[in-house]
Amino acid sequence: MPVKNRFAELLPEITAWRRDFHENPELLYEVHRTAARVAELCRDFGCDEVVEGIGRTGVVAVIRGKTDTAGRVVGLRADMDALPIIEATGLPYASKTPGKMHACGHDGHTAMLLGAAKYLAETRNFDGTVVCIFQPAEEGGGGGKAMVEDGLMERWNIAEVYGMHNQPGLPVGQFQIRPGPLMAAADQFEIKVTGKGGHAAKPHLSIDPMVISAQIILGLQTISSRIVDPLKQIVVSVCAISGDSPAHNVIPEVITMRGTVRTFDKDVRALAEEKLTAIATGIAATYGAVATVVYDRGYPATVNAAENTVHAVEVARAIAGAAGVNDDVAPQMGAEDFSYMLEERPGAYIFVGNGDTAGVHHPAYNFDDDAIPFGASWYAGMAEARMPAA
């Protein structure tokens, strides 16, 4: 079947919600206006329970089906926060807040889940309970973890959980997914190399942390090329380097490097942390310098459960047809904090096409409203498929 007819009817209304969110972007946990509007709409829909303040500013809306005493409880999640980017779309509904922009489509995700909530509250054509999860702080704040730590899964007895993200470059109306690792774990590191500063014309009297840092940067590349099994994916990137001297003729005392490590496998993640520290401190010591390493583990890998991926694919194919669903897409090195929810409960994360648009996190990005009926149909379809009415 194609998209649900109700979402074609609701498209102007859902689009209006989405564009309102786009005009009024909020960052991280400071999504007070967005969360309040989400809660207001869910109450207007007739959701049975609407709770604010989960994970600081998250919203949970509960919809009970025709019979919910013994039915399954399915969670559906969307993220609400924007990015600290200056918008360059020129749209009539562009951001009204300079320096903040919905450049990742979370406005679209929230609007699609709201559309699904409205439909499910109207029809209740399922036996069980739907828990709509509107999450703050996906963009680096770990809002998914905060909601989990606030008792999200236990409080509402969620049995399985599903999420979605738009995908620029994928035609509108199509879906992509895979079982197992879909998105990478994302860690950050800082390496501070302390040598001995001096005059650039007398390098023999100094311990040059710049040269040592260059050796460390090259050495870190052996983690992927010579230490980790070549059949397992890993990226080690040094992305920033800074010194404590602005002069052209002064060897600095300290050099600081910052970067990221991306992995899918937990053992590879642990090995990378161990070897990054060993390489940096070892190379520095060889030259008489000292390296200190701060390694922060970020979001874990987003791993789809095999069985739940099958269910997600079946619903996507019902909407887009077999040709419109790629169920073995290559994993991506980007990260997503829906991973924290998937660590707690089985579930799956899927991509929905956003068409030929600028990439996410780009100033010219815009969510394609034509994707709304497809995404909303998938959200609602997951509830109905996993909890079919008798």
C-alpha positions in Angstrom: 0.0 0.0 0.0 1.1 3.6 -0.4 1.3 6.2 2.3 -1.8 6.4 4.6 -4.4 8.6 3.1 -4.9 10.4 6.4 -1.3 11.8 6.2 -2.0 13.2 2.7 -4.9 15.0 4.3 -2.9 16.2 7.3 0.1 17.3 5.2 -0.6 21.1 5.3 -1.2 20.9 9.1 2.0 18.9 9.8 4.0 21.1 7.4 2.8 24.2 9.4 4.1 22.6 12.6 7.4 21.7 11.0 8.0 25.2 9.6 7.1 26.8 13.0 9.7 24.6 14.6 12.2 25.6 11.8 11.6 29.3 12.4 12.2 28.9 16.1 15.2 26.6 16.6 16.5 25.7 20.0 19.7 24.0 21.1 20.5 21.0 23.2 18.4 20.9 26.3 17.1 24.4 25.9 14.2 23.3 23.8 11.6 24.8 26.1 9.4 26.4 23.4 9.5 23.3 21.2 8.8 20.9 24.0 5.9 23.0 25.2 4.4 23.1 21.8 4.8 19.3 21.4 3.1 18.7 24.7 0.3 21.1 23.8 -0.4 19.3 20.5 -0.3 15.9 22.0 -2.9 16.9 24.6 -5.0 18.4 21.8 -4.8 15.0 20.0 -6.3 13.3 23.0 -3.2 11.3 24.0 -3.9 9.4 27.2 -0.9 10.7 29.1 1.6 13.6 28.3 4.6 14.0 30.6 7.1 16.8 30.3 10.6 17.0 31.8 11.8 13.5 31.1 15.6 13.8 30.5 15.4 17.5 31.5 13.2 18.7 28.6 12.0 15.6 26.8 8.3 14.9 26.3 6.6 11.5 26.4 3.1 11.0 25.0 1.2 7.8 25.6 -1.6 6.5 23.4 -3.5 3.3 24.4 -5.0 1.1 21.7 -8.4 -0.7 21.7 -7.1 -3.0 24.4 -3.9 -2.3 26.2 -4.1 -4.5 29.3 -1.9 -7.3 27.9 -0.5 -5.7 24.7 3.0 -4.8 23.8 4.4 -1.4 24.5 6.2 0.2 21.5 8.3 3.3 21.7 8.6 5.8 18.7 11.3 8.4 19.0 12.1 11.8 17.4 14.6 14.4 18.3 13.8 18.1 18.7 17.0 20.1 18.9 18.7 22.3 16.3 22.4 23.3 15.6 24.5 26.4 16.2 24.7 27.3 12.5 23.8 30.5 10.6 21.1 29.6 8.2 21.7 30.4 4.5 18.5 29.0 2.8 16.7 32.3 2.2 13.4 30.6 3.0 10.4 32.6 4.1 10.3 30.4 7.2 14.1 30.6 7.9 15.4 30.7 11.4 14.4 33.9 13.4 17.3 33.3 15.8 20.7 34.2 14.4 23.2 31.5 14.9 20.7 28.7 15.4 19.3 26.5 12.7 17.4 23.3 12.1 20.2 22.0 9.8 19.7 18.3 10.5 15.9 17.9 10.0 14.9 17.4 13.6 12.1 19.8 13.0 10.9 17.3 10.4 11.3 14.3 12.6 9.3 15.9 15.4 6.6 17.0 13.0 6.3 13.5 11.5 6.0 11.8 14.9 3.4 14.4 15.9 1.5 13.5 12.7 1.7 9.8 13.6 0.5 10.6 17.2 -2.5 12.5 15.9 -3.4 9.6 13.6 -2.9 6.9 16.2 -5.0 8.9 18.8 -7.8 9.2 16.2 -7.8 5.6 15.0 -6.4 3.5 17.9 -6.3 0.6 15.5 -3.8 -1.4 17.6 -3.8 -3.6 20.7 -1.2 -2.3 23.1 0.4 1.0 24.0 2.4 3.5 21.9 4.9 5.7 23.7 5.9 8.7 21.6 9.3 10.0 22.7 10.3 13.5 21.8 14.0 13.9 22.8 16.2 16.9 23.4 19.9 17.3 22.9 20.8 14.8 20.2 23.4 17.1 18.8 26.2 16.4 21.2 24.2 16.6 24.5 23.3 12.9 25.0 19.6 13.6 25.4 18.8 10.0 24.6 21.0 8.9 27.5 19.4 11.4 29.8 15.9 10.1 29.0 17.0 6.5 29.6 18.6 7.5 32.9 15.4 9.2 33.9 13.6 5.9 33.7 12.0 6.1 30.3 12.0 2.4 29.5 11.0 1.2 33.0 8.4 3.8 33.7 6.4 3.0 30.6 7.4 -0.7 30.3 8.7 -0.1 26.7 9.4 -3.5 25.0 10.9 -2.2 21.8 11.8 1.1 20.3 12.1 2.6 16.8 13.6 5.8 15.4 14.1 7.6 12.1 16.4 10.1 10.4 16.0 11.9 7.1 18.7 11.1 4.4 19.7 13.8 1.9 20.5 12.3 -1.5 18.0 9.4 -1.0 14.8 10.0 -3.1 11.8 11.1 -1.2 9.6 8.0 -0.5 12.5 5.6 -0.2 14.0 4.0 2.9 17.4 2.6 3.9 18.3 0.4 6.9 20.5 -2.6 7.8 20.6 -5.1 10.7 23.6 -4.8 13.1 25.8 -1.7 13.3 24.3 1.2 11.3 26.1 4.2 12.8 29.4 4.5 14.6 30.5 5.1 18.2 32.0 8.6 18.4 34.8 9.4 20.8 36.9 12.5 21.3 40.4 13.0 22.4 42.8 15.8 23.4 46.6 15.3 23.4 48.8 17.9 25.0 52.5 17.7 24.2 54.7 19.6 26.5 58.3 20.1 25.4 60.8 23.0 25.9 60.3 26.2 24.1 63.1 28.3 22.5 64.3 30.3 19.6 63.6 28.8 16.2 67.2 29.6 15.1 68.5 27.4 18.0 66.3 24.2 17.8 69.0 22.1 19.5 68.4 24.0 22.7 64.7 23.2 22.7 62.4 20.1 22.7 60.2 21.0 19.8 56.6 19.8 20.5 55.5 20.7 17.0 57.8 18.1 15.4 56.8 15.6 18.1 53.1 16.3 17.4 53.7 15.7 13.7 55.2 12.3 14.6 52.2 11.5 16.8 49.7 12.4 14.1 51.4 10.0 11.7 51.8 7.4 14.4 48.1 7.5 15.2 47.3 6.4 11.6 48.9 3.0 12.3 46.0 2.2 14.6 43.8 1.7 11.6 46.5 0.5 9.2 48.6 -1.8 11.4 46.9 -2.4 14.8 43.2 -3.0 14.2 42.0 -6.0 12.1 41.7 -4.6 8.5 38.3 -6.2 8.2 36.9 -4.0 11.0 36.2 -0.4 10.4 37.8 2.5 12.3 38.6 6.1 11.7 41.2 8.1 13.7 41.2 11.8 12.8 43.3 14.6 14.3 41.1 17.6 13.4 42.7 20.6 15.3 46.2 21.6 16.4 47.2 24.7 18.3 50.3 26.1 20.0 51.1 28.6 22.7 53.1 30.9 20.5 51.9 33.1 17.6 55.4 34.1 16.5 57.1 32.8 13.4 60.4 32.4 15.1 59.5 30.9 18.5 59.4 27.2 19.2 56.4 26.7 21.4 56.4 25.0 24.8 53.0 23.3 24.4 51.1 21.9 21.4 47.5 20.7 21.8 45.8 18.3 19.3 42.1 17.4 19.2 40.3 14.7 17.2 37.8 11.9 17.0 37.8 8.1 16.8 34.9 6.3 15.1 34.3 2.6 15.5 31.5 0.0 15.4 33.0 -2.9 17.5 33.3 -2.5 21.3 36.6 -4.4 21.4 38.0 -2.2 18.6 36.8 0.9 20.5 38.7 -0.2 23.6 41.8 -1.1 21.6 41.8 2.3 19.9 41.7 4.1 23.2 44.5 2.0 24.6 46.8 2.4 21.6 46.1 6.1 21.1 47.3 6.8 24.6 50.3 4.5 24.2 51.5 5.9 20.9 51.1 9.6 22.0 52.9 9.1 25.3 55.6 6.8 23.9 56.5 9.1 21.0 56.7 12.1 23.2 58.9 10.3 25.7 61.3 9.2 22.9 62.0 12.9 22.2 62.2 13.9 25.9 58.7 15.5 26.0 55.6 14.6 27.9 52.2 13.9 26.3 49.0 13.9 28.4 45.9 12.3 26.8 42.2 12.9 27.7 40.0 10.4 26.0 36.2 10.9 26.2 33.8 8.2 25.1 30.9 9.7 23.3 27.8 8.0 21.8 28.0 4.3 21.4 27.4 2.6 18.1 23.8 2.5 16.8 23.1 -1.2 16.5 19.8 -2.5 15.0 18.5 -5.8 16.4 18.1 -8.3 13.5 14.4 -9.2 14.3 13.3 -5.7 14.7 15.0 -4.6 11.5 12.9 -7.2 9.7 9.8 -5.6 11.2 11.0 -2.1 10.2 11.7 -3.3 6.6 8.3 -4.9 6.3 6.5 -1.7 7.2 8.8 0.4 4.9 8.1 -2.0 2.0 4.3 -1.7 2.6 4.8 2.1 2.1 7.5 2.3 -0.6 7.3 -1.1 -2.3 10.2 -3.6 -2.4 12.2 -1.4 -4.8 11.9 1.6 -2.5 13.7 -0.1 0.5 17.4 -0.9 0.7 17.7 -3.3 3.7 21.5 -3.7 3.5 22.8 -0.1 3.3 26.4 0.4 4.1 27.0 1.5 7.7 27.9 5.2 8.3 30.7 6.7 10.5 28.4 9.4 11.8 27.0 9.0 15.3 23.5 9.1 16.8 22.4 9.0 20.4 19.4 6.8 19.7 22.1 4.2 20.4 21.5 4.6 24.1 17.9 3.5 23.7 18.9 0.6 21.5 21.3 -0.5 24.3 18.3 -0.7 26.7 15.7 -2.3 24.4 15.7 -4.1 21.0 14.6 -1.9 18.1 15.7 -0.4 14.8 16.7 2.9 13.3 15.8 3.7 9.7 16.6 6.4 7.1 13.9 8.1 5.0 14.6 9.9 1.8 15.0 13.7 1.9 15.6 14.1 -1.9 18.2 16.2 -3.6 19.0 18.6 -0.8 22.1 20.0 0.8 23.7 17.6 3.4 22.8 17.7 7.0 24.7 20.2 9.2 25.0 22.5 6.1 23.8 26.1 6.2 21.7 25.5 3.0 20.1 22.3 4.3 16.3 22.1 4.5 13.9 19.3 5.3 11.7 18.3 2.4 8.1 18.5 3.5 7.1 16.0 0.8 8.8 13.3 3.0 6.3 13.9 5.8 3.6 11.4 4.7 6.2 8.6 4.2 7.9 9.1 7.6 4.6 9.6 9.5 3.2 6.5 7.8 6.3 4.5 8.9 6.0 5.6 12.5 2.3 4.8 12.6 2.8 1.6 10.7 5.3 0.3 13.2 2.8 0.7 16.0 0.0 -1.0 14.0 2.3 -3.8 12.7 3.8 -4.6 16.0 0.5 -4.5 17.9 -2.1 -5.6 15.4 -5.7 -5.1 16.5 -7.7 -8.3 17.0 
